[in-house]
Amino acid sequence: MNLRPATTPLQEPGPEVLSPSLGIADPGARWWCGQAVLRLRREVAWQRHLALGQDPAQAALDLLRHQEAKEAFFTEDVAARYLSGMLDTAEPKEGRFQRLAEIAALSPAERFTLALALVARIDGSVGPVCALCQNDVGRPWPTLAMAQSLWDDPMSILEAADPARPLRQLGLIDTKATGDALTVSPALARFLASDDPPQRCGLTPVPRAHAEVQDARLSVAPSGSEIVPLVGSAAADSRSFVAELSAERVCFATSADADHLPEQLLMSRLLDADLLLETPISDRAALMAFVSPVLRGAGVRLFVHVTGRDDVSALPQELVGPVLEIPHLSPDDREARLRSALGKKAAVSAKELRAIARSYRLEPLEIHRISVGRRDKKTGRAE
């Protein structure tokens, strides 16, 4: 996997990866992943200086005994001294990774922990190195305990484990105990490490029409997390409706499930955009499962398609913005869409089509299914 898009000329990979075929495009992610990889390399040099295959428990007991020797090794050993010198470079201020760090107010220790999880997700070659640094072949992944051993201030790594701090609260990393694997979702890893367009990370742009704003608040960024319920039938076209709300705000659409919605919210926040959850939600339990990530403080306006006004009362009222009704198609619009869906050779007269459009309140997605079913029939596939 190359995290540089085809339009970006490849550069020589720096210290941020082990695999020469990989390169991280985002400057902030590249610098912080470099911090992680350089420290991993330096730790490997120390482990080899001691001895390979030492009992993990004995290695832990010997940490205090070897503390001064390790500090001296980092200063006197040629390779370790070179790696330490490469750590001392200026941290860049631009890029998605740095924007995330600023928005979430991540401490240096939290940025390092996120980068350690990020580089392990991106570069599969990091796994065996993690196992060596932990003296445990059964752990080919980074952990909070390993982050403590690599970072200059081990106590500050506890911030990364705190569920009240951003890394855990926003779902940036998935870990609980110090020995658990540090993981970051593949989509979020790609988004933070590359300059790929949002479409390649699971976000679909919603084209905004120059329509009159139904609520002035929708033309500006929310001051915090906000849920905007869109009330309409399951077949209503929520994307087209949101496209007509305001031309001032960028919006993306997603059909992510509840487990992946947090990362979509974070990506939208970094892009200063609203997010539409297109999946219609018809029961309160599912509704709360989908909107609960918003409670983590992502600071995003989330449009949620619900099928009844009663479901709105199940939402946390302090986050609910304007409640909007997705309008039904007019008979004329319905007739025009049916005519387009059925095609010129449809065995339905204009009079019959008009009668259908006025007798049945078909919604856009139901008409779309008619069109898809007709195409499938032509190609010999089952409707």
Backbone hydrogen bonds, N-H to C=O, Kabsch-Sander energy under -0.5 kcal/mol:
donor,donor_aa,acceptor,acceptor_aa,energy
3,L,1,M,-0.6
3,L,23,G,-0.5
8,T,5,P,-1.9
17,V,14,G,-1.0
22,L,19,S,-1.6
25,A,23,G,-0.6
25,A,193,A,-1.1
26,D,193,A,-1.8
28,G,94,E,-0.5
30,R,26,D,-2.7
31,W,27,P,-2.0
32,W,28,G,-2.4
33,C,29,A,-2.7
34,G,30,R,-1.7
35,Q,31,W,-1.8
36,A,32,W,-1.8
37,V,33,C,-2.8
38,L,34,G,-2.8
39,R,35,Q,-1.6
40,L,36,A,-2.0
41,R,37,V,-2.6
42,R,38,L,-2.3
43,E,39,R,-2.2
44,V,40,L,-2.2
45,A,41,R,-2.1
46,W,42,R,-1.8
47,Q,43,E,-2.7
48,R,44,V,-2.5
49,H,45,A,-1.6
50,L,46,W,-2.0
51,A,47,Q,-1.6
54,Q,51,A,-0.6
59,A,55,D,-2.6
60,A,56,P,-1.9
61,L,57,A,-2.1
62,D,58,Q,-1.6
63,L,60,A,-1.1
66,H,62,D,-2.2
67,Q,63,L,-0.5
67,Q,64,L,-0.9
70,K,66,H,-2.7
71,E,67,Q,-2.1
72,A,68,E,-2.3
73,F,69,A,-2.2
74,F,70,K,-2.2
75,T,71,E,-1.0
76,E,72,A,-2.7
77,D,73,F,-2.5
81,R,77,D,-2.7
82,Y,78,V,-2.1
83,L,79,A,-2.5
84,S,80,A,-2.3
85,G,81,R,-2.0
86,M,82,Y,-1.6
87,L,83,L,-0.8
87,L,84,S,-0.6
88,D,84,S,-0.6
88,D,85,G,-0.9
89,T,87,L,-1.8
99,R,95,G,-1.9
100,L,96,R,-2.5
101,A,97,F,-2.3
102,E,98,Q,-2.1
103,I,99,R,-2.8
104,A,100,L,-2.8
105,A,102,E,-0.5
106,L,101,A,-2.4
111,R,107,S,-2.5
112,F,108,P,-2.4
113,T,109,A,-2.2
114,L,110,E,-2.4
115,A,111,R,-2.4
116,L,112,F,-2.3
117,A,113,T,-2.0
118,L,114,L,-2.4
119,V,115,A,-2.9
120,A,116,L,-1.4
121,R,117,A,-1.6
122,I,118,L,-2.2
123,D,119,V,-2.7
124,G,122,I,-0.7
126,V,123,D,-1.7
127,G,124,G,-1.1
129,V,125,S,-0.7
130,C,126,V,-2.4
131,A,127,G,-2.1
132,L,128,P,-2.1
133,C,129,V,-2.6
134,Q,130,C,-1.7
135,N,132,L,-1.1
136,D,131,A,-2.6
139,R,136,D,-1.9
141,W,139,R,-1.4
144,L,180,D,-0.5
145,A,178,T,-2.4
147,A,143,T,-2.2
148,Q,144,L,-2.2
149,S,145,A,-1.5
150,L,146,M,-1.3
151,W,147,A,-2.3
156,S,153,D,-1.2
157,I,153,D,-0.5
157,I,154,P,-1.3
158,L,155,M,-1.5
159,E,156,S,-1.6
160,A,157,I,-1.4
161,A,157,I,-0.7
161,A,158,L,-0.6
162,D,158,L,-0.7
162,D,159,E,-0.7
165,R,162,D,-1.8
168,R,162,D,-0.6
168,R,165,R,-0.7
169,Q,165,R,-2.9
170,L,166,P,-2.8
171,G,168,R,-0.8
172,L,166,P,-0.6
172,L,167,L,-1.4
173,I,167,L,-1.7
174,D,183,T,-1.9
175,T,173,I,-0.6
180,D,177,A,-1.4
182,L,142,P,-3.0
183,T,181,A,-0.6
189,A,185,S,-2.5
190,R,186,P,-2.4
191,F,187,A,-2.2
192,L,188,L,-2.6
193,A,189,A,-2.1
194,S,190,R,-1.5
195,D,3,L,-0.5
200,R,197,P,-1.6
201,C,198,P,-2.0
202,G,199,Q,-1.1
203,L,198,P,-2.0
204,T,253,A,-2.4
206,V,251,C,-2.7
209,A,207,P,-0.5
209,A,243,A,-3.3
211,A,209,A,-2.0
214,Q,245,L,-0.5
218,L,215,D,-2.0
219,S,216,A,-1.5
220,V,217,R,-1.1
226,E,300,V,-2.3
227,I,319,L,-3.1
228,V,226,E,-0.5
228,V,302,L,-2.8
230,L,304,V,-3.4
231,V,229,P,-0.6
231,V,324,L,-3.2
232,G,230,L,-0.6
232,G,306,V,-2.3
236,A,233,S,-1.9
238,S,236,A,-1.3
241,F,237,D,-1.5
242,V,238,S,-2.5
243,A,239,R,-2.0
244,E,240,S,-0.7
244,E,241,F,-1.0
245,L,242,V,-1.5
246,S,242,V,-0.7
252,F,274,D,-2.0
253,A,204,T,-3.1
254,T,276,L,-2.5
260,H,257,D,-0.8
261,L,257,D,-1.2
264,Q,260,H,-1.3
265,L,261,L,-2.4
266,L,262,P,-2.2
267,M,263,E,-2.3
268,S,264,Q,-2.1
269,R,265,L,-2.3
270,L,266,L,-2.3
271,L,267,M,-1.5
272,D,269,R,-1.2
273,A,268,S,-2.6
274,D,250,V,-2.8
275,L,301,R,-2.5
276,L,252,F,-3.1
277,L,275,L,-0.5
277,L,303,F,-3.0
278,E,254,T,-2.3
278,E,276,L,-1.0
279,T,254,T,-0.5
281,I,305,H,-2.3
282,S,280,P,-0.5
287,L,283,D,-2.0
288,M,284,R,-2.5
289,A,285,A,-1.7
290,F,286,A,-1.8
291,V,287,L,-2.3
292,S,288,M,-1.7
294,V,291,V,-1.4
295,L,291,V,-0.7
295,L,292,S,-1.2
296,R,293,P,-1.8
297,G,294,V,-1.6
298,A,294,V,-0.5
302,L,226,E,-3.2
302,L,300,V,-0.7
303,F,275,L,-3.0
303,F,301,R,-0.6
304,V,228,V,-2.0
304,V,302,L,-0.5
305,H,277,L,-1.2
306,V,230,L,-2.4
306,V,304,V,-0.8
307,T,281,I,-1.6
311,D,308,G,-1.0
312,V,309,R,-1.2
313,S,309,R,-0.6
313,S,310,D,-0.7
314,A,311,D,-1.3
315,L,312,V,-1.6
317,Q,315,L,-0.7
319,L,316,P,-2.2
320,V,316,P,-0.7
320,V,317,Q,-0.5
321,G,227,I,-3.4
324,L,229,P,-2.5
324,L,322,P,-0.6
326,I,231,V,-2.9
326,I,324,L,-0.5
334,R,330,S,-2.9
335,E,331,P,-2.4
336,A,332,D,-2.2
337,R,333,D,-2.4
338,L,334,R,-2.4
339,R,335,E,-2.3
340,S,336,A,-2.0
341,A,337,R,-2.5
342,L,338,L,-2.6
343,G,339,R,-1.7
346,A,343,G,-1.2
348,V,346,A,-1.4
353,L,349,S,-2.5
354,R,350,A,-2.0
355,A,351,K,-2.0
356,I,352,E,-2.4
357,A,353,L,-2.3
358,R,354,R,-1.4
359,S,355,A,-1.6
360,Y,356,I,-2.4
362,L,360,Y,-2.1
365,L,235,A,-2.3
366,E,363,E,-0.7
367,I,363,E,-2.1
368,H,364,P,-2.3
369,R,365,L,-1.8
370,I,366,E,-1.5
371,S,367,I,-2.0
372,V,368,H,-2.5
373,G,369,R,-2.8
374,R,370,I,-2.0
375,R,371,S,-2.0
376,D,372,V,-2.6
377,K,373,G,-1.9
378,K,374,R,-1.6
379,T,375,R,-1.7
380,G,377,K,-0.7
381,R,376,D,-2.4
